[in-house]
Amino acid sequence: MSPTPDAPRFGRVITAMVTPFDDAGRLDIQAAADLARWLAAHGSDGLVLSGSTGESSVLTDEEKVDLWRAVADAV
């Protein structure tokens, strides 16, 4: 679908995606990729990652990069 002149630049639905963690409190990359695919398949035009819902302070820089890469690869 190509953008129309009146379409928003980043899409109509931008979702602040939660960052999934496992039961031990570690970043769950696979769950993040699965969630990103689900959100994209159900109407999200864009995703805001790693901190949009408050978890940024508990992620290392390396975890943030891993999360961004996994989500980009997934969608």
Buried (B, 14 or more C-beta within 10 A) or exposed (E): EEEEEEEEEEEEEBBEBBBBBEEEEEBBBEBBBBBBEEBBEEEBBBBEBBBBEEBEEEBEEEBBEBBBEBBEEBB
